[in-house]
Amino acid sequence: MSTDTQEAPAAVEEVHILWTSEGMSCDGDTISVTAASLPSLEDVVLGAIPGLPKVVLHNKVLAYETGDDFTRAFHQAADGELGAPYVLVVEGSIPNERINGDGYWTSMGNDPRTGEPITVNTWIDRLAPGAFAVVAIGTCATYGGIHAMAGNPTGCMGLADYLGWDFRSAGGLPIVNVPGCPVQPDNFMETVTWLLYQAAGMAPAIPLDEQLRPTWLFGKTVHEGCDRAAYYEQGDFAKDYNSPKCQVKIGCWGPVVNCNVTKRGWMDGVGGCPNVGGICIGCTMPGFPDKFMPFMDEPPGASLSSGLAASTYGPLVRTLRAITNRSVNKEPKWRHNRTELTSGFAPRWPGR
């Protein structure tokens, strides 16, 4: 047995989050994350979460700095001079700058040597290899999303398509995809919190599925957590959007879409598309939007599955449950050993 000892890695005391939304983006994911509560962005940045290293956030929407003051940390990280580990967060799909003609599809700041705009592609090239972790936030960044749908004049793609699905960060991690259009806020903050704990040596490697999504967040379907799922089982389907029943026949893709929003809700556990009457359109999936269009039409296979349930199993179960419901929805008759019901109550005033 070797008697050699290894020194423990130095504790990480500070982590920067370099967040660029300069891809093809509406900044909707940034706006969504401001609604997070488990944990909130403020709790992470202000150090209210036990065990987390100090977090310095660089996001243009939430930053006080502007211009060169804002991009300074990005330049320092690209030059290896930031002095602390960083997590690179990419928001928005990645365009193909090789087909941009004489212009630019995207830019964030200007190159101090040439004065030319710096594209998001260049920032990713410079920052991704040195990042402890690289996170794609929202479906545009994860899989291309709206900008990469059929036609795609800008050649947009997801971050893993750009860097390669076998990419590994300086922390040895693959890209971490947190899809959603926009992202569910707590899903993203929970993922980032895991990565921060991992950077501090207090958590194991984050578990991801084949599409690089956190497994505990995207391992189940919308349908499996839906408030309306029992109506599907009973073959009881909505015919319009005012109904509280299962929405599969009016366009909901919940049975085949990996997402936890029906269980988690949207803000503080409240909301979630089908929970509040909105059909699932598959926005967390790699095939979105092309494979889920046209929206509000009955999904393929829905007629077969819902038809069988509606014609056989569903109505029978619904009838039997209604009988049982009527039975147990009444107070049992009080069985006692006297001919007259007595409770021991003595009214204070006669006749009452």
JOSUL-V566157 format. One record per pair of residues at least 4 apart in sequence whose C-alpha atoms are under 8 Angstrom apart, sorted by the first residue. I is the first residue (numbers start at 0). J is the second residue. If there is no record, write none. Layout:
((I J) (I J))
This chain:
((10 199) (10 200) (11 52) (11 84) (11 198) (11 199) (12 52) (12 53) (12 199) (13 52) (13 53) (13 54) (13 55) (13 83) (13 84) (14 52) (14 53) (14 54) (14 55) (14 83) (14 84) (14 85) (14 86) (14 195) (15 54) (15 55) (15 56) (15 57) (15 83) (15 84) (15 85) (15 86) (16 54) (16 55) (16 56) (16 57) (16 85) (16 86) (16 87) (16 88) (17 56) (17 57) (17 58) (17 72) (17 73) (17 85) (17 86) (17 87) (17 88) (18 56) (18 57) (18 58) (18 59) (18 87) (18 88) (18 89) (18 90) (19 58) (19 59) (19 87) (19 88) (19 89) (19 90) (19 119) (20 24) (20 26) (20 58) (20 59) (20 89) (20 90) (20 91) (21 90) (21 91) (21 105) (21 106) (21 107) (21 119) (22 89) (22 90) (22 91) (22 92) (22 93) (22 94) (22 105) (22 119) (22 140) (23 91) (23 92) (23 93) (23 94) (23 105) (23 139) (23 146) (23 155) (24 90) (24 91) (24 92) (24 139) (25 91) (26 30) (26 90) (26 91) (27 31) (27 180) (27 181) (28 32) (28 90) (28 136) (28 137) (28 180) (28 181) (28 182) (28 184) (29 33) (29 60) (30 34) (31 35) (31 181) (31 182) (31 183) (31 184) (32 40) (32 182) (32 183) (32 184) (32 185) (32 187) (32 188) (33 39) (33 40) (33 184) (34 39) (34 184) (34 266) (35 39) (35 40) (35 184) (35 185) (35 188) (35 266) (35 267) (36 40) (36 184) (36 185) (36 266) (36 267) (37 185) (37 188) (37 189) (37 267) (38 42) (38 43) (38 185) (38 188) (38 189) (39 43) (39 185) (39 188) (40 44) (40 188) (41 45) (42 46) (42 47) (42 48) (43 47) (43 48) (43 51) (43 54) (43 192) (44 53) (44 54) (44 55) (44 56) (45 53) (45 54) (46 51) (46 52) (46 53) (46 54) (50 196) (50 199) (50 201) (51 192) (51 195) (51 196) (51 199) (52 195) (52 196) (52 199) (57 61) (57 62) (57 69) (57 72) (58 62) (59 64) (59 65) (59 69) (62 69) (64 68) (64 69) (65 69) (65 70) (66 70) (66 108) (67 71) (67 108) (70 74) (70 108) (71 75) (72 76) (72 81) (73 77) (73 126) (74 78) (75 79) (75 80) (75 81) (76 80) (76 81) (76 85) (76 126) (76 129) (77 122) (77 125) (77 126) (77 129) (79 129) (84 130) (84 131) (85 130) (85 131) (85 132) (86 130) (86 131) (86 132) (86 133) (86 134) (87 126) (87 127) (87 130) (87 131) (87 132) (87 133) (87 134) (88 133) (88 134) (88 135) (88 136) (89 133) (89 134) (89 135) (89 136) (89 140) (89 158) (90 135) (90 136) (90 137) (90 139) (90 140) (91 136) (91 137) (91 138) (91 139) (91 140) (91 143) (92 139) (92 140) (92 141) (92 142) (92 143) (92 144) (92 146) (92 147) (92 155) (92 156) (92 157) (92 158) (93 119) (93 120) (93 140) (93 143) (93 155) (93 156) (93 157) (93 158) (93 161) (94 104) (94 105) (94 120) (94 153) (94 154) (94 155) (94 156) (95 99) (95 104) (95 153) (95 154) (95 155) (95 156) (96 103) (96 104) (96 120) (96 153) (98 153) (98 154) (99 103) (99 104) (99 153) (103 116) (103 118) (104 118) (104 153) (105 117) (105 118) (105 119) (106 116) (106 117) (106 118) (106 119) (107 116) (107 117) (107 118) (107 119) (108 116) (108 117) (109 113) (109 114) (109 115) (109 116) (109 117) (110 114) (110 115) (110 116) (110 117) (111 115) (117 121) (117 122) (118 122) (119 123) (120 124) (121 125) (122 126) (123 127) (124 128) (125 129) (126 130) (127 133) (127 168) (128 167) (128 168) (128 169) (129 168) (129 169) (130 168) (130 169) (130 170) (131 168) (131 169) (131 170) (131 171) (131 172) (131 198) (132 168) (132 169) (132 170) (132 171) (132 172) (132 173) (132 174) (132 175) (132 194) (133 168) (133 172) (133 173) (133 174) (133 175) (134 174) (134 175) (134 176) (134 177) (135 140) (135 141) (135 158) (135 174) (135 175) (135 176) (135 177) (135 178) (136 140) (136 141) (136 176) (136 177) (136 178) (136 179) (136 182) (136 187) (137 141) (137 176) (137 177) (137 178) (137 179) (137 180) (137 181) (137 182) (138 142) (138 143) (138 144) (138 177) (138 178) (138 179) (138 180) (138 181) (138 182) (138 282) (138 283) (138 284) (138 285) (139 143) (139 144) (139 145) (139 146) (139 147) (139 156) (139 157) (139 178) (139 180) (140 144) (140 156) (140 157) (140 158) (140 178) (141 157) (141 158) (141 159) (141 176) (141 177) (141 178) (141 285) (142 156) (142 157) (142 158) (142 159) (142 160) (142 285) (142 286) (143 147) (143 148) (143 155) (143 156) (143 157) (143 158) (144 148) (144 156) (144 157) (144 285) (144 287) (144 288) (145 287) (145 288) (146 151) (146 153) (146 155) (146 156) (147 151) (147 154) (147 155) (147 156) (148 287) (148 288) (148 289) (149 289) (151 155) (156 160) (156 161) (157 161) (158 162) (158 163) (159 163) (159 164) (159 166) (159 174) (160 164) (162 166) (164 173) (164 174) (165 173) (166 173) (166 174) (167 171) (167 172) (167 173) (167 174) (168 172) (168 173) (168 174) (172 204) (173 211) (174 211) (175 207) (175 211) (175 212) (175 213) (176 210) (176 211) (176 212) (176 213) (177 182) (177 186) (177 187) (177 190) (177 212) (177 213) (178 182) (178 212) (178 282) (178 283) (178 284) (179 183) (179 282) (179 283) (180 282) (180 283) (182 186) (182 187) (183 187) (183 260) (183 265) (184 188) (184 265) (184 266) (185 189) (186 190) (186 216) (187 191) (188 192) (189 193) (190 194) (190 213) (191 195) (192 196) (193 197) (193 202) (193 205) (194 198) (194 202) (194 205) (195 199) (196 200) (196 201) (196 202) (197 201) (197 202) (197 203) (197 204) (197 205) (205 213) (206 213) (206 214) (206 215) (207 211) (207 212) (207 213) (207 214) (208 212) (208 213) (208 214) (210 285) (212 216) (212 217) (213 217) (214 218) (216 258) (216 259) (217 257) (217 258) (217 259) (218 257) (218 258) (219 223) (219 224) (219 257) (219 258) (219 259) (220 224) (220 253) (220 254) (220 255) (220 256) (220 257) (220 258) (220 259) (221 225) (221 253) (221 254) (221 255) (221 256) (221 257) (221 258) (221 259) (221 260) (221 261) (221 279) (222 228) (222 253) (222 254) (222 255) (222 256) (222 261) (223 228) (223 254) (224 228) (224 259) (224 261) (224 262) (225 261) (225 262) (225 273) (225 274) (226 261) (226 273) (226 274) (227 231) (227 243) (227 244) (227 245) (227 246) (227 273) (227 274) (228 232) (228 245) (229 233) (229 245) (230 234) (230 235) (230 236) (230 244) (230 245) (231 235) (231 236) (231 244) (231 245) (231 305) (231 308) (231 313) (232 308) (232 313) (233 308) (233 309) (233 312) (233 313) (233 314) (233 316) (233 317) (234 305) (234 306) (234 308) (234 309) (234 310) (234 312) (234 313) (234 314) (235 244) (235 245) (235 309) (235 313) (235 314) (236 244) (236 245) (236 246) (236 247) (236 248) (237 242) (237 243) (237 244) (237 245) (237 246) (237 247) (237 248) (237 249) (238 242) (238 246) (238 248) (238 249) (239 249) (240 246) (240 249) (240 276) (240 277) (241 276) (242 276) (243 276) (246 250) (246 251) (246 273) (246 278) (247 251) (247 252) (247 253) (247 278) (247 297) (247 298) (247 301) (248 296) (248 297) (248 298) (248 301) (248 302) (248 305) (249 278) (249 295) (249 296) (249 297) (250 278) (250 279) (250 280) (250 294) (250 295) (250 296) (250 297) (250 298) (251 273) (251 278) (251 279) (251 280) (251 295) (251 297) (251 298) (252 256) (252 278) (252 279) (252 280) (252 281) (252 291) (252 298) (253 278) (253 279) (253 280) (253 281) (256 279) (256 281) (256 283) (256 284) (257 283) (257 284) (258 283) (259 263) (260 264) (260 265) (260 271) (260 272) (261 270) (261 271) (261 272) (261 273) (261 274) (262 268) (262 271) (263 268) (263 269) (263 271) (264 268) (264 269) (264 270) (264 271) (265 269) (265 270) (265 271) (266 270) (270 274) (270 275) (271 275) (272 276) (272 277) (272 278) (272 279) (273 277) (273 278) (273 279) (278 295) (280 288) (280 291) (280 294) (281 287) (281 288) (281 291) (282 287) (282 288) (283 287) (286 290) (286 291) (287 291) (288 292) (291 298) (292 296) (297 301) (297 302) (300 304) (301 305) (301 306) (302 306) (303 307) (304 308) (305 309) (306 310) (307 311) (307 312) (308 312) (308 313) (308 314) (309 313) (309 314) (310 314) (311 315) (312 316) (313 317) (314 318) (315 319) (316 320) (317 321) (318 322) (319 323) (320 324) (321 325) (322 326) (323 327) (324 328) (325 329) (335 340) (346 350) (346 351) (347 351))
